[in-house]
């Protein structure tokens, strides 16, 4: 007689960790996605202590270009909110 061996069970409430992180930081009161990117890059520097990075590598990767795109109207207002960029700082 064979024994049924169930190794996995579907969890209808499962939500991937990465999705939860992005959802959390998509809320402007939590800093926005630009803040998440900055924190991740700061963590990378502190943890990995890289010795060789490209000359233009920055914790604030593309933030100035992003602000230019906002001022040019190339990014939708609702996307600006999710990113956490404050228009008065542009």
ABEGO torsion letter per residue (X at the ends): XBBBBBABBBBAABBBAAAAAAAAAABAAAGEAAAAAAAAAAAAAAAAGBABBBAABBAABGAAAAAAAAAAGABBAAAAAAAGBBAAAX
